[in-house]
Amino acid sequence: MAEASKVIHIRNVGHEIAEADLLQLMQPFGTVSKIVMLRAKNQALLQMQDIHSSVSALQYYSTVQPSVRGRNVYIQFSSHQELTTDQSSHGRNSDQDSEPNRILLATIHHMMYPITVEVLHQVFKAYGFVEKIVTFQKSAGFQALIQYQSRQEAVEACGSLHGRNIYDGCCQLDIQYSNLSELQVHFNNDRSRDFTNPSLPTEQRPRPSQQGFPDPGNLYAFQQPGAPFAQMGRAAMIAAAFGGSLPPGVTGTNERCTLIVSNLNPEQTNEDKLFNLFSLYGNIVRIKVLRNKPDHALVEMADGFQSELAVHYLKGATLYGNKLEVNYSKYPNITPAPDAHDYATSSLNRFNSNVVKNYRHCCAPTKMIHISALPQDISEDAILAHVSEHGSVVGTKLFEVNGKRQALVLFETEEEATEALVSKHASSLEGNTIRISFSQMQSI
């Protein structure tokens, strides 16, 4: 595999595929800052905002064949580390320094849910009287013009909302001042609205660009990390995180939160190791190893969907030589007790923030682990020394994402990688508490 890069190379890009199609393909993984369409070669180059976004995209599409307008496209890292502005047909120069105006131009990045006039009005009306809103689709993505009654209101909205998310983890607002003096609105519908003239006709027609998006349910603007996830229209956001539909066999309707895990190796398994494994699929409330059946444990997760993911991905996984049985418990929860380990407030729970990213990375155990939160001056030898006791290491790769050191470690078997994860996640390495998850990448 080529060296990780912010720039992604896409092949088999037919003439029927537009820039907007490729933007939509990459939106779940982060902001696309530049695009070069190589029409003569049926290829394209896309530069993501950071390497983490491009790595996430390639990890996901290594297991799912990307298709655009019915055509399979093929994705890999580019040999380019950066696209220059003159290369790019999509280089965006910030207009933040332009003259403040009462009309704002908002671009929505990472748009997992449909954004309508009603959604935008709910967000922007907190800063003044919104007179008009017009939405449209451009090569830069979904955009909207918002006209306030006064310039001061627009300035306040721009200062407060630029860079914020409409929904948790997605639909990020990129706001600039428009150079227009007045918006022209001809219809009041989900694409445009003149709030000063409610008598305009609606002329509502289906909007093709919105098809295929799940209904997000309740708007929960600017959610802070750890805020109640259910208020976001949970099922819709999760489906979007998985690429529009849930994994085959996952219903999203289970409400049972507590699992019974059996066939454990009691001599080598404890509550913390089970936490390290099950927390890949959701937040953990409590875990209890049954003293009268030490090869059994109860695991209570934060909600039914997270427990369903754990059953889906971990049933039959091998841990310390034993094939795990993971099923729903008849108990609705684990009663607090001295022998029940409580993790409800643990900072090690992975789904306290970056919820969309964490769901997107859910998978069954693989041979490859991804290690983050590493010391800046860590060496591959130090990482090997830390994890190699758990199995035969086939390869390692040390790299940086946004200036932070991360590593991939490939073991010979999934069982060895699983043992390394449950034993070394949240362990201390040269003074840092490291984080480990499974990687969906096939090779280093």
HURA-V420127 format. One line per field, one symbol per residue. psi: psi as a letter, one per 40 degrees, with the letter a starting at -180 (. if undefined). Layout:
psi->???
//
This chain:
psi->iihhidhhhhifgidehidddddddedeeahhdihhhgddefiihhhididdddddddddeeehhhhhfehhihhiiiehdihidedheehhhhfdeihiiehihhhhifgeihhiddddddddeeeahhdihhiihideahiihhhididddddddddddheihdiheifhhhhihieidhihheihaedihheegeeiidfhiihdeeiehihebhhghfhiheihddeegddddddddeediiihehdeehehdhihhifihddehaddddddddedeiihdihhhhdegeeiihhhididdddddddddeheihhfehhihhihiehdihhhidehhhedeheehefdifddddddehiihiehihhifiidfiidddddddeeeeahhdiihhiihfehhiihhhididdddddddddeheihhfeihihhiiieidi.
//
